[in-house]
Every structure is written in structure tokens, then in C-alpha cells.
Amino acid sequence: MTVVSSIRTSTGKLAAGAFLALSLSLAGCASTQGVNTVSPGAVGQSSRVYHGTIMSVREVTIQPKQSMIGTAAGAVLGGLAGSELGGGDKAQTAGAIGGAVLGGIAGNAAGKAVGTGKGFAYVVRFSSGETQEIVQGADVYIAPGTPVDIIASPDGWKLIPAAAY
């Protein structure tokens, strides 16, 4: 009995450590889609700049479709936790499978929640007369009627208030 109890305690500590690692890794996955964020691939690249005016703006939620890291880590943790249930091999196997499925679902939801952020959808009238909607992170709010520079960069389209010329 002492050996089984020791193994379960070690597995519980392993699961707690893995959960902490998952939490820290998901926190590092939080996405930043703001106007002031660029990827390493955009450094040194040329961007085309257009001019226009903000016609309207609405607040949006930017949410990833799925979190593979969260799903995988949740499944592993759920499997570890589920295998602690029951006394026999069959019960532990069933617990591990059930735990892995539930853990994967929970991990995916947690990963999506961490990657979710606020943003703004701007309807912009270009100086050419064309109108388009551009969505970006909520780090900068631009009011309707504001003249903007519209930057077509390797990271996507970004809007910034136009400098006074």
C-alpha cells in the first residue's frame, strides 16, 4: 500500500507541476494585434501608406479559432488526473481516457480565453473614394471623422491618426 500511495502522490505532484507549466505557457500565448506591435518578419520591410478618413467604428472581440497548445496540454493533464481514479487497471484506464477528453476540451477553452482580446472595426473611406473595413487591436482608438494613414504592411493593415502636414 505504501508503494501505491507514493506513486499516486508523485503523479499528483507531476500533474500540479504540469498544470502550472500550462498556465504559464498559455499566458505567453496571449496575442497582441495592436497597431504598435510588429512581427520580426516586418522589420526592415517597406509598407505602402494610403490616406483616408474614419467613417464609423465599432468595438469587436478578437478570438482565435482554436488553441492546439491548450488542447494538448489539457488532454495530458486530464489523462494524468483521470488515471488517479479507481482502484483497478480498467478503472484507471477509463479515468485516463475520460480525463484526457475533458481536459482537452477545457484546455482548448482556456487557450482561446487567453488569446481573446478587444479590438475595433473601422470603416475607412480612402482618399481614392473606396471604402473598406479594417479591424485592429484596441490599443489605439480613432474617432469617426479623424484623418488616418492606412498602412499596408507585412503584418496586415493598420490605421494611425494622420500627422499634420
CYANA upper distance limits for C-alpha pairs under 8 A (distance plus 0.5 A):
  1 MET  CA      5 SER  CA      6.63
  2 THR  CA      6 SER  CA      6.54
  3 VAL  CA      7 ILE  CA      6.68
  4 VAL  CA      8 ARG  CA      6.73
  5 SER  CA      9 THR  CA      6.69
  6 SER  CA     10 SER  CA      6.69
  7 ILE  CA     11 THR  CA      6.64
  8 ARG  CA     12 GLY  CA      6.55
  8 ARG  CA     84 GLU  CA      7.31
  9 THR  CA     13 LYS  CA      6.73
 10 SER  CA     14 LEU  CA      6.63
 11 THR  CA     15 ALA  CA      6.61
 11 THR  CA     80 LEU  CA      7.78
 12 GLY  CA     16 ALA  CA      6.69
 12 GLY  CA     81 ALA  CA      7.83
 13 LYS  CA     17 GLY  CA      6.63
 14 LEU  CA     18 ALA  CA      6.58
 15 ALA  CA     19 PHE  CA      6.55
 15 ALA  CA     77 LEU  CA      6.48
 15 ALA  CA     80 LEU  CA      6.88
 15 ALA  CA     81 ALA  CA      7.31
 16 ALA  CA     20 LEU  CA      6.82
 17 GLY  CA     21 ALA  CA      6.78
 18 ALA  CA     22 LEU  CA      6.61
 18 ALA  CA     77 LEU  CA      7.35
 19 PHE  CA     23 SER  CA      6.69
 19 PHE  CA     77 LEU  CA      7.27
 20 LEU  CA     24 LEU  CA      6.80
 21 ALA  CA     25 SER  CA      6.59
 22 LEU  CA     26 LEU  CA      6.55
 22 LEU  CA     70 GLY  CA      7.93
 22 LEU  CA     73 ALA  CA      6.87
 22 LEU  CA     74 GLY  CA      8.48
 23 SER  CA     27 ALA  CA      6.73
 24 LEU  CA     28 GLY  CA      6.92
 25 SER  CA     29 CYS  CA      7.04
 26 LEU  CA     30 ALA  CA      7.42
 26 LEU  CA     69 ILE  CA      8.20
 26 LEU  CA     70 GLY  CA      7.48
 26 LEU  CA    111 GLY  CA      6.56
 26 LEU  CA    114 VAL  CA      7.06
 27 ALA  CA    114 VAL  CA      6.99
 29 CYS  CA    114 VAL  CA      7.76
 29 CYS  CA    115 GLY  CA      7.01
 30 ALA  CA    114 VAL  CA      6.01
 30 ALA  CA    115 GLY  CA      4.97
 30 ALA  CA    116 THR  CA      7.94
 31 SER  CA    115 GLY  CA      5.80
 31 SER  CA    116 THR  CA      7.89
 31 SER  CA    117 GLY  CA      8.07
 32 THR  CA     37 THR  CA      7.35
 32 THR  CA    117 GLY  CA      8.38
 32 THR  CA    137 GLY  CA      7.60
 33 GLN  CA     37 THR  CA      7.18
 33 GLN  CA    136 GLN  CA      6.66
 33 GLN  CA    137 GLY  CA      5.25
 34 GLY  CA    136 GLN  CA      6.42
 34 GLY  CA    137 GLY  CA      4.54
 34 GLY  CA    138 ALA  CA      6.81
 34 GLY  CA    139 ASP  CA      6.01
 34 GLY  CA    140 VAL  CA      8.02
 35 VAL  CA    136 GLN  CA      7.27
 35 VAL  CA    137 GLY  CA      7.15
 35 VAL  CA    139 ASP  CA      7.39
 35 VAL  CA    140 VAL  CA      7.57
 35 VAL  CA    158 LYS  CA      6.35
 35 VAL  CA    159 LEU  CA      7.46
 35 VAL  CA    160 ILE  CA      7.94
 36 ASN  CA    139 ASP  CA      8.19
 38 VAL  CA     42 ALA  CA      6.79
 38 VAL  CA     43 VAL  CA      8.07
 38 VAL  CA    155 ASP  CA      7.14
 39 SER  CA     43 VAL  CA      7.69
 39 SER  CA    155 ASP  CA      7.25
 41 GLY  CA     45 GLN  CA      8.29
 41 GLY  CA    154 PRO  CA      7.99
 42 ALA  CA    153 SER  CA      7.80
 42 ALA  CA    154 PRO  CA      6.07
 42 ALA  CA    155 ASP  CA      6.97
 45 GLN  CA    153 SER  CA      8.40
 45 GLN  CA    154 PRO  CA      7.88
 46 SER  CA    153 SER  CA      7.72
 47 SER  CA    151 ILE  CA      6.89
 47 SER  CA    152 ALA  CA      6.05
 47 SER  CA    153 SER  CA      5.11
 47 SER  CA    154 PRO  CA      7.73
 48 ARG  CA    151 ILE  CA      6.38
 48 ARG  CA    152 ALA  CA      5.70
 48 ARG  CA    153 SER  CA      7.26
 49 VAL  CA    149 ASP  CA      6.88
 49 VAL  CA    150 ILE  CA      6.04
 49 VAL  CA    151 ILE  CA      5.10
 49 VAL  CA    152 ALA  CA      6.79
 50 TYR  CA    126 PHE  CA      7.68
 50 TYR  CA    127 SER  CA      8.19
 50 TYR  CA    149 ASP  CA      6.32
 50 TYR  CA    150 ILE  CA      5.37
 50 TYR  CA    151 ILE  CA      6.89
 50 TYR  CA    152 ALA  CA      8.45
 51 HIS  CA    126 PHE  CA      6.37
 51 HIS  CA    127 SER  CA      6.15
 51 HIS  CA    147 PRO  CA      7.96
 51 HIS  CA    148 VAL  CA      6.42
 51 HIS  CA    149 ASP  CA      5.31
 51 HIS  CA    150 ILE  CA      6.24
 51 HIS  CA    162 ALA  CA      8.35
 52 GLY  CA    124 VAL  CA      6.94
 52 GLY  CA    125 ARG  CA      5.90
 52 GLY  CA    126 PHE  CA      4.55
 52 GLY  CA    127 SER  CA      5.41
 52 GLY  CA    147 PRO  CA      6.28
 52 GLY  CA    148 VAL  CA      5.87
 52 GLY  CA    149 ASP  CA      7.02
 52 GLY  CA    150 ILE  CA      7.51
 53 THR  CA    124 VAL  CA      6.11
 53 THR  CA    125 ARG  CA      5.87
 53 THR  CA    126 PHE  CA      7.06
 53 THR  CA    127 SER  CA      8.19
 53 THR  CA    144 PRO  CA      8.13
 53 THR  CA    145 GLY  CA      6.46
 53 THR  CA    146 THR  CA      6.10
 53 THR  CA    147 PRO  CA      4.86
 53 THR  CA    148 VAL  CA      6.08
 54 ILE  CA    122 TYR  CA      7.07
 54 ILE  CA    123 VAL  CA      6.53
 54 ILE  CA    124 VAL  CA      5.13
 54 ILE  CA    125 ARG  CA      7.02
 54 ILE  CA    142 ILE  CA      8.00
 54 ILE  CA    143 ALA  CA      7.48
 54 ILE  CA    144 PRO  CA      5.30
 54 ILE  CA    145 GLY  CA      5.76
 54 ILE  CA    146 THR  CA      6.03
 54 ILE  CA    147 PRO  CA      7.04
 54 ILE  CA    148 VAL  CA      7.50
 55 MET  CA    122 TYR  CA      7.92
 55 MET  CA    123 VAL  CA      5.91
 55 MET  CA    124 VAL  CA      6.00
 55 MET  CA    125 ARG  CA      7.03
 55 MET  CA    144 PRO  CA      5.65
 55 MET  CA    145 GLY  CA      6.47
 56 SER  CA    122 TYR  CA      6.39
 56 SER  CA    123 VAL  CA      5.72
 56 SER  CA    124 VAL  CA      7.88
 56 SER  CA    143 ALA  CA      8.21
 56 SER  CA    144 PRO  CA      5.62
 56 SER  CA    145 GLY  CA      8.45
 57 VAL  CA    120 PHE  CA      7.00
 57 VAL  CA    121 ALA  CA      6.11
 57 VAL  CA    122 TYR  CA      5.02
 57 VAL  CA    123 VAL  CA      6.78
 57 VAL  CA    142 ILE  CA      8.50
 57 VAL  CA    143 ALA  CA      7.77
 57 VAL  CA    144 PRO  CA      7.11
 58 ARG  CA    120 PHE  CA      6.13
 58 ARG  CA    121 ALA  CA      5.85
 58 ARG  CA    122 TYR  CA      7.24
 59 GLU  CA    118 LYS  CA      7.76
 59 GLU  CA    119 GLY  CA      6.40
 59 GLU  CA    120 PHE  CA      5.08
 59 GLU  CA    121 ALA  CA      6.83
 60 VAL  CA    118 LYS  CA      6.55
 60 VAL  CA    119 GLY  CA      5.60
 60 VAL  CA    120 PHE  CA      5.96
 60 VAL  CA    121 ALA  CA      6.99
 61 THR  CA    116 THR  CA      7.50
 61 THR  CA    117 GLY  CA      6.36
 61 THR  CA    118 LYS  CA      5.28
 61 THR  CA    119 GLY  CA      6.35
 62 ILE  CA    116 THR  CA      6.08
 62 ILE  CA    117 GLY  CA      5.64
 62 ILE  CA    118 LYS  CA      6.34
 62 ILE  CA    119 GLY  CA      6.75
 62 ILE  CA    137 GLY  CA      8.36
 63 GLN  CA    112 LYS  CA      7.20
 63 GLN  CA    113 ALA  CA      8.26
 63 GLN  CA    115 GLY  CA      6.97
 63 GLN  CA    116 THR  CA      4.93
 63 GLN  CA    117 GLY  CA      7.08
 64 PRO  CA    112 LYS  CA      6.38
 64 PRO  CA    115 GLY  CA      6.82
 64 PRO  CA    116 THR  CA      7.06
 65 LYS  CA    112 LYS  CA      7.83
 66 GLN  CA    108 ASN  CA      6.93
 66 GLN  CA    111 GLY  CA      8.05
 66 GLN  CA    112 LYS  CA      6.61
 67 SER  CA     71 THR  CA      6.60
 67 SER  CA    107 GLY  CA      8.32
 67 SER  CA    108 ASN  CA      5.61
 67 SER  CA    109 ALA  CA      8.09
 67 SER  CA    111 GLY  CA      5.57
 67 SER  CA    112 LYS  CA      6.22
 68 MET  CA     72 ALA  CA      6.57
 68 MET  CA    108 ASN  CA      7.33
 68 MET  CA    111 GLY  CA      8.46
 69 ILE  CA     73 ALA  CA      6.53
 69 ILE  CA    107 GLY  CA      8.46
 69 ILE  CA    108 ASN  CA      8.20
 69 ILE  CA    111 GLY  CA      7.74
 70 GLY  CA     74 GLY  CA      6.28
 70 GLY  CA    104 GLY  CA      7.76
 70 GLY  CA    107 GLY  CA      4.78
 70 GLY  CA    108 ASN  CA      5.28
 70 GLY  CA    109 ALA  CA      8.09
 70 GLY  CA    110 ALA  CA      7.07
 70 GLY  CA    111 GLY  CA      5.31
 71 THR  CA     75 ALA  CA      6.58
 71 THR  CA    103 GLY  CA      7.90
 71 THR  CA    104 GLY  CA      4.83
 71 THR  CA    105 ILE  CA      6.87
 71 THR  CA    106 ALA  CA      7.83
 71 THR  CA    107 GLY  CA      5.09
 71 THR  CA    108 ASN  CA      4.83
 71 THR  CA    111 GLY  CA      8.07
 72 ALA  CA     76 VAL  CA      6.81
 72 ALA  CA    104 GLY  CA      6.64
 72 ALA  CA    107 GLY  CA      7.81
 73 ALA  CA     77 LEU  CA      6.66
 73 ALA  CA    103 GLY  CA      8.43
 73 ALA  CA    104 GLY  CA      7.69
 73 ALA  CA    107 GLY  CA      7.07
 74 GLY  CA     78 GLY  CA      6.31
 74 GLY  CA    100 ALA  CA      7.62
 74 GLY  CA    102 LEU  CA      8.42
 74 GLY  CA    103 GLY  CA      4.77
 74 GLY  CA    104 GLY  CA      5.02
 74 GLY  CA    105 ILE  CA      7.79
 74 GLY  CA    106 ALA  CA      6.90
 74 GLY  CA    107 GLY  CA      4.73
 74 GLY  CA    108 ASN  CA      7.84
 75 ALA  CA     79 GLY  CA      6.43
 75 ALA  CA     99 GLY  CA      7.57
 75 ALA  CA    100 ALA  CA      4.54
 75 ALA  CA    101 VAL  CA      6.58
 75 ALA  CA    102 LEU  CA      7.64
 75 ALA  CA    103 GLY  CA      5.00
 75 ALA  CA    104 GLY  CA      4.55
 75 ALA  CA    105 ILE  CA      8.24
 75 ALA  CA    107 GLY  CA      7.70
 76 VAL  CA     80 LEU  CA      6.73
 76 VAL  CA    100 ALA  CA      6.56
 76 VAL  CA    103 GLY  CA      7.80
 76 VAL  CA    104 GLY  CA      8.26
 77 LEU  CA     81 ALA  CA      6.61
 77 LEU  CA     99 GLY  CA      8.29
 77 LEU  CA    100 ALA  CA      7.57
 77 LEU  CA    103 GLY  CA      6.96
 78 GLY  CA     82 GLY  CA      6.30
 78 GLY  CA     96 ALA  CA      7.52
 78 GLY  CA     98 GLY  CA      8.26
 78 GLY  CA     99 GLY  CA      4.58
 78 GLY  CA    100 ALA  CA      4.92
 78 GLY  CA    101 VAL  CA      7.76
 78 GLY  CA    102 LEU  CA      7.05
 78 GLY  CA    103 GLY  CA      4.74
 78 GLY  CA    104 GLY  CA      7.72
 79 GLY  CA     83 SER  CA      6.52
 79 GLY  CA     95 GLY  CA      7.77
 79 GLY  CA     96 ALA  CA      4.64
 79 GLY  CA     97 ILE  CA      6.56
 79 GLY  CA     98 GLY  CA      7.74
 79 GLY  CA     99 GLY  CA      5.13
 79 GLY  CA    100 ALA  CA      4.62
 79 GLY  CA    101 VAL  CA      8.35
 79 GLY  CA    103 GLY  CA      7.78
 80 LEU  CA     84 GLU  CA      7.43
 80 LEU  CA     96 ALA  CA      6.78
 80 LEU  CA     99 GLY  CA      7.90
 80 LEU  CA    100 ALA  CA      8.27
 81 ALA  CA     85 LEU  CA      8.08
 81 ALA  CA     95 GLY  CA      8.46
 81 ALA  CA     96 ALA  CA      7.53
 81 ALA  CA     99 GLY  CA      6.99
 82 GLY  CA     92 GLN  CA      7.48
 82 GLY  CA     94 ALA  CA      8.29
 82 GLY  CA     95 GLY  CA      4.68
 82 GLY  CA     96 ALA  CA      4.73
 82 GLY  CA     97 ILE  CA      7.70
 82 GLY  CA     98 GLY  CA      7.14
 82 GLY  CA     99 GLY  CA      4.95
 82 GLY  CA    100 ALA  CA      7.80
 83 SER  CA     91 ALA  CA      8.37
 83 SER  CA     92 GLN  CA      4.97
 83 SER  CA     93 THR  CA      6.66
 83 SER  CA     94 ALA  CA      8.06
 83 SER  CA     95 GLY  CA      5.50
 83 SER  CA     96 ALA  CA      4.72
 83 SER  CA     97 ILE  CA      8.49
 83 SER  CA     99 GLY  CA      8.06
 84 GLU  CA     92 GLN  CA      6.81
 84 GLU  CA     95 GLY  CA      7.79
 84 GLU  CA     96 ALA  CA      8.27
 85 LEU  CA     91 ALA  CA      7.27
 85 LEU  CA     92 GLN  CA      6.15
 85 LEU  CA     95 GLY  CA      6.31
 86 GLY  CA     91 ALA  CA      5.45
 86 GLY  CA     92 GLN  CA      6.08
 86 GLY  CA     95 GLY  CA      8.01
 87 GLY  CA     91 ALA  CA      7.02
 87 GLY  CA     92 GLN  CA      7.47
 88 GLY  CA     92 GLN  CA      6.72
 89 ASP  CA     93 THR  CA      6.59
 90 LYS  CA     94 ALA  CA      6.58
 91 ALA  CA     95 GLY  CA      6.47
 92 GLN  CA     96 ALA  CA      6.51
 93 THR  CA     97 ILE  CA      6.76
 94 ALA  CA     98 GLY  CA      6.59
 95 GLY  CA     99 GLY  CA      6.28
 96 ALA  CA    100 ALA  CA      6.47
 97 ILE  CA    101 VAL  CA      6.84
 98 GLY  CA    102 LEU  CA      6.71
 99 GLY  CA    103 GLY  CA      6.14
100 ALA  CA    104 GLY  CA      6.42
101 VAL  CA    105 ILE  CA      6.91
102 LEU  CA    106 ALA  CA      6.66
103 GLY  CA    107 GLY  CA      6.31
104 GLY  CA    108 ASN  CA      6.57
105 ILE  CA    109 ALA  CA      6.87
106 ALA  CA    110 ALA  CA      6.64
107 GLY  CA    111 GLY  CA      6.54
108 ASN  CA    112 LYS  CA      6.70
109 ALA  CA    113 ALA  CA      6.66
110 ALA  CA    114 VAL  CA      6.76
111 GLY  CA    115 GLY  CA      6.83
112 LYS  CA    116 THR  CA      6.60
117 GLY  CA    137 GLY  CA      7.95
118 LYS  CA    137 GLY  CA      6.70
118 LYS  CA    138 ALA  CA      6.07
119 GLY  CA    135 VAL  CA      7.36
119 GLY  CA    136 GLN  CA      6.03
119 GLY  CA    137 GLY  CA      4.60
119 GLY  CA    138 ALA  CA      4.70
119 GLY  CA    139 ASP  CA      8.36
120 PHE  CA    135 VAL  CA      6.13
120 PHE  CA    136 GLN  CA      6.20
120 PHE  CA    137 GLY  CA      6.80
120 PHE  CA    138 ALA  CA      6.35
120 PHE  CA    141 TYR  CA      8.04
121 ALA  CA    133 GLU  CA      6.94
121 ALA  CA    134 ILE  CA      6.19
121 ALA  CA    135 VAL  CA      4.75
121 ALA  CA    136 GLN  CA      7.20
122 TYR  CA    133 GLU  CA      5.87
122 TYR  CA    134 ILE  CA      5.75
122 TYR  CA    135 VAL  CA      6.63
123 VAL  CA    131 THR  CA      7.38
123 VAL  CA    132 GLN  CA      6.17
123 VAL  CA    133 GLU  CA      4.80
123 VAL  CA    134 ILE  CA      7.01
124 VAL  CA    131 THR  CA      6.04
124 VAL  CA    132 GLN  CA      5.93
124 VAL  CA    133 GLU  CA      6.53
124 VAL  CA    134 ILE  CA      7.82
125 ARG  CA    129 GLY  CA      6.56
125 ARG  CA    130 GLU  CA      6.26
125 ARG  CA    131 THR  CA      4.83
125 ARG  CA    132 GLN  CA      7.14
126 PHE  CA    130 GLU  CA      5.81
126 PHE  CA    131 THR  CA      6.54
126 PHE  CA    132 GLN  CA      8.37
134 ILE  CA    157 TRP  CA      7.42
134 ILE  CA    158 LYS  CA      8.02
134 ILE  CA    159 LEU  CA      8.48
136 GLN  CA    158 LYS  CA      7.24
136 GLN  CA    159 LEU  CA      8.42
142 ILE  CA    146 THR  CA      7.23
142 ILE  CA    160 ILE  CA      8.21
142 ILE  CA    161 PRO  CA      7.42
146 THR  CA    161 PRO  CA      7.28
146 THR  CA    162 ALA  CA      8.49
147 PRO  CA    161 PRO  CA      6.61
147 PRO  CA    162 ALA  CA      6.03
148 VAL  CA    159 LEU  CA      6.80
148 VAL  CA    160 ILE  CA      6.00
148 VAL  CA    161 PRO  CA      4.88
148 VAL  CA    162 ALA  CA      4.82
149 ASP  CA    159 LEU  CA      6.36
149 ASP  CA    160 ILE  CA      5.94
149 ASP  CA    161 PRO  CA      6.64
149 ASP  CA    162 ALA  CA      5.51
150 ILE  CA    157 TRP  CA      7.41
150 ILE  CA    158 LYS  CA      6.36
150 ILE  CA    159 LEU  CA      5.31
150 ILE  CA    160 ILE  CA      7.28
151 ILE  CA    157 TRP  CA      6.04
151 ILE  CA    158 LYS  CA      5.60
151 ILE  CA    159 LEU  CA      6.75
152 ALA  CA    156 GLY  CA      6.46
152 ALA  CA    157 TRP  CA      5.12
152 ALA  CA    158 LYS  CA      7.17
153 SER  CA    157 TRP  CA      6.55
153 SER  CA    158 LYS  CA      8.09
